[in-house]
């Protein structure tokens, strides 16, 4: 039933002239969830958020909060509140005055305001900060005060519009954990808009990946990463090496794809089940950098096992990033560029440009998608999305 959900969208559409910014989006968010909408710039996520907040009305469809339609309901009368990217705290007011602002606008009496402000500051972990000025707060504390100012009004849903975008990298990484923990403690439903996949994956219970006004996939972070439904999701969430080719054979529960650049790729039975057009079908193929095992050229390794994908590559660039270090290679037969995560054992600390390596990965680590007209468009959009992400 609709009242089982804090928020529901039913085939929501928003057009601006001939342009369709949001195209039949549907979602259901149960109480107490951290739900993120992830996508590149221009995909429609901010437009959708503005409709949820009531700043603009849908062209078609319905939006329900706690089971009741809010179409035509003014923003200040909806049981939602919003945290903006730049927080919009009032510098001339102290912390308690900022948090109390919405209650004063509603005409709440002073005693009730004082009680609610104190309770809310305690909920966000800043119980003794009421008399502080905004300029005395750290970036993370300002973030919590912006959230407290919304929570004091007891919204059913808290909308967050890329609120970490203005923070420096180290603080942003810290605030991902802070926000996730805070949402878990207070239990209010969060709907979080971001183009940063790391934010969405780290914090969310569910993520909707948005592209060209539509949801490509809605699922847990693990489902999006390990079991993408579309080429766009496979290319946008995380990093992937990508090829195109043609399905050559299906035998013994395994598919062989002949790459356009030469060579073959093996996939497992689960992927074969997704191939509905048979031999000759055009395919998009994705492999995660961390799925690839590297060994020094000529050494015995996983590449010798039957049915395992095997290539050789020449090192072109070493990218040191601590635990996320990787190596860029060029496959020696096809000339295809590849990115491979470096193991943290230190075994390859002496790698140099020009070194040759054996590369291998299991058939089960190969994700492939039959290319249709829609799929081809999605794959193209994936490349564009990666450029702006």
N, C-alpha and C positions, 0 to 999 in steps of 0.2 A: 504494500500500500504506500501511497505517496507520503503519508505522515511518518513513515519509517525513515525518511531521508531529511537531513537538514537542508539540502539544496537539490533541486532537480531542474534540468533543462529538457524541453521536449521539442525537438526539431526546430531549434532556434535559428533564424535567418536574419542577417542584417545586410541591406544593400545601400549603397551610396550612388545614386544614378544607375548606371549599367554595371557598376562594380559590386561584386558580391564578396563582402569582407568576411562574413560568417555564413556557412552554408550547411544548414540542417544539422546543427550540433545538438547531441543529446548526451546527458550525463546524469548520474545519480550519486550523491555523496552521503554516506551514512553518518550519524552523529559522532563527533569526536575524532574525525579524520583529518589528516594532513594531506591535502590533495593539491598537486601541482599541475599547471598547464605549461608545457614546455614547447618552445618552437622558435624559429628564426624571426628576425625583424620582418614585419609585414605579413605575418601568417594569420593575424586576426585575434591573437590572444588578448591584447589590450582592449580591443573593441568588445570582446566577449565580457571582460571584466567590467567595463563601463556599463554594459547592459545589466549585469548582476547587481551593480551598485545603484542603478536607476538613473544614471546620468544621460543615457540614451535609451530609447525604446526599440525592441526588436521590430523588424519588418514583418516577421511571421514567427509562429511558435509561441511557447509559453515558458515562463520561469516561475517555479514554486519554491517557497521557503517554508519549512515546517509544514508542508502539505498544502499551503495556500498560495494561489497565484498572486504575484506582485506586479502584474502588468498595470500600468497607469498609476502605481503608487510612488509618490515622491521619494527621493533618496533619504530625506530626513525622517520618513515614516516607515522605512523598511527596517527589519531587524538585522541589519548588516552594518558594518563600519569598515573603513579602509585605512591602511597604512601606506603612505605614498613613498616613492623612492627617496625623496629628499626630506622625509619625515614631517616637515611643516610645523615644527615646534615654535612657539612664540617666545622670542628671546627676551622680551620685556617682562615676562611672567616667570615666577619660580616654578619648580617642578610640580608642587601641589596645585598651583593655579592652572598650569597646563592640563593636568589630569582632570581637574574639576570643570574645565571649560564647557564641555557638552552638557553636563548636569546643570550648570548655571543657565545655559541657553534654554533648557527645558523648564526652568523655574522651580527646580528642586530646592527645598529649604536647606538652610546652612548646616544644621546638625546632621541631616542625612548625607549631605555632600561630604562633610568632614569624615564621617564614618566610612562611606564608600571609597573615598580617596585613600584613606589609611589601609583599608582591606585590599584594595587593588595594588597599591605599591608593595604590600607584603607578598601578594601573589606573584609579582614579577621579580621578587628578590631584592627590592630596594626600599625596605620599610622605613629607613631613617633619612631619606633623601628629600623629603617634602620641601624644606626651606632652601635647598640649593638652587642656584641659578643655572640656567641651561649651559652657559659657557664653562661651568665647573665640571660638567659631566664628560666622561669618555665617550667614544663613538658607540661602544656597546651599550653603555648606560642610556644614551639618547635613544637608541633603538628600543630598549625596554620601556622607556617613558612614552614613546610614540604608541607602542602597543597598549600600555596601561591606559592611555587617554581613550583608546577605542574600547577596551575591555570594561571600563567603568560603566559604560552604557549597556552592558550585558547583551551584546549582539548574539544572534543565533549563529552567524557566520562572520568570520573576520577575513576580509580581502586584503591581500598584500601584493602591491604592484612593484616588483623588483626592488624590495627595500634594502638589499645589500649592495646595490650597484654603485653607490657613492662611497663605499668603504674601501680602505686599502686592502691588499691581498691577504695579509696575515690576519687582520681583524675579520675579514669576510670569512675566512676559513674557520675562525673561532666561533663566529656568530651562527654558522650553519648548525653546529652542535648545540649552541645556546638556544636557538629557535626551536629545534626539534625537541629538546628537553622541556622547554617552557610550554610548548603546545601539549606535550604529554601530561604535564603537571596540572595545567588549568582545564584541559578537556574541551576547550572551544574548537569548533571546526575551523580550520585554516584553508583558504583557497589562495594558492601562491602562484603568481605569474613570473616566469623567468625565461630567458634565452640561454641560461647557463645550465648545462646538463648536470654538472657536478652538484649544484645546489639541489636540483630536483631529485637526483638519485640518492643523495645523502639524507635528505630530510623527509621524504615523502612516504606515505603508506601506499598511495596510488598516484600514477602520473599519466596525464593525457598528452600525447605527442601531437602537436597541431601543425598542419601544413596547408597553405592555400585555402584557409577558411574551414578546413575539415579536421576531424580527429583521425589520424592514421591508426592509432592504437591506444588503448587504455589498459594499464596493467600495473603490477608491482614493478619497482625498479629492476628486480631480478628478471622478470619476464621480458621487459623491454630490452634488456642487455643480452640475455642468453637466447631468447626466443622471439626475435623481431618478426612481426607479421608482414612487413612491406620493405622494399628496398630503401625507402626513405628513412624508416626507423633504423634499419641496419647501418645506414651511412651516417645518420645524424647523432645517434646515441652511442657514445664511445668512439673509438677509432677502429677502422677496418681497412684491410687491403681489399681492393675490389678489381674483379675482372669481368669481362663478358665473353660468352662463348656459346656453343651449340651442344645440346644434348645428343651424344653419339650412340650410347647403348645403355640399356637397363638389363642387368642380369644378376642373379643370386642376391637380390635385395640391395644392389648397389648401382648407382648411376655414374657414368663416365661422361664428363663434359670436356669437349675439345675447345680450348681457348682460342680466341681470335689471334692472339700473339704467338700461338704454338704451345705444345705441351698439353697435358690432360690434368683434370682435377677429379678426385673421387668424392662422392658424398654417401651418406648412410641411408638406411631404409626409411627413416623418418622424413628425410628430404625427398626421397623417391615418391612418397605418398603425396607430396605437394605438387608433383609434376603431372599435369592432367592432359597435356597436349602431345605427349609421346616423343619419340625420336625425331630429331630435327628442330625441336623447340629451342628458341633463343633463351639464354639464361643470364641472370645476374648472379655473380658469385662473390661472397664476402668471407674473409678470414680475419679474426682478431690478431693483432700483433703479439699478444701474450700467449696465443695458442700455438705459436710456431717455436719448435725446438731448434737450436743451432748447435752444430758441432764443427770442429775444425775439418777442413776438406780431407776426405779419405779415411777418416776415423769411423769405426763401427758405431752405429747409433740407431735410433728409431727408424731412420729412413730405410733400413734393410728389411723391416717387417712387411709382410704381404698386405696390400690394400692401403698402405699409408702413403699420403701425398709426399713427394720428394722433389726438391729443386736445388739448384746451386745459385749462390749469389756472391757478388763482389761488393765489399764495403765501400760506400761513397761518403758517408758522413756519420760521425758519432755524436749523439745528442745527450749530453750529461744533464740529468735532472734528478739526482739522488735516486730514490727508489723507483722513479718512473723513467730511468734512463733507457734509451733505445738506440738502435742502429738503423740507418737507412742503407739499403742494398739495391743493387740492380741485378735482376735475374740474368744469369749469363747466357742462357739460350734465347730467351724472348726479348731481353732488354727492358722487361717490366720493372718499374720501381716498387719496392716493398719496404715496409716499416716493421721491425721486429723488436719486441721488448727484450732488453738485456737481463739475463738472470743476475741475481744479487749475490752470487757465490764468489765473485771476483775472478772466476776462471777466464774471463775474456777481458781482463783489465789491460792487456797488452795489445788489443786490437788496433790496427792502423788502416787508413784508407788504402784500398787496393787488395786487402786480404780477402781470400776466398773461403766461403763457408758452405757447409751442407745444411739445408733447411728441410724440416719435416713437420707434419701435423696429421692428426687422425682424420679419417673421413667424417667422424661425428662433429668435428670442429668447423666443417665447411657448411656455411649457410647459403642456400641458393633459392632463387625466385624465378619462376617463369615470366618472361617479359611479354606483356601485352601492351596495347596502346596506352592503357592507364599506367601499367607498370613502368613503361619507358618514360612516361612523363614524371612519375614519382622518382625514378632514378636520376633524371635530369635535375629535378628539384632538389634531390639530396645533395648533388654536387654544389648547387647554388647555395643551399643552406649551410654547407660546411664552410663556404667562403665568407659568410657573414657572421657565423657563430663565434 
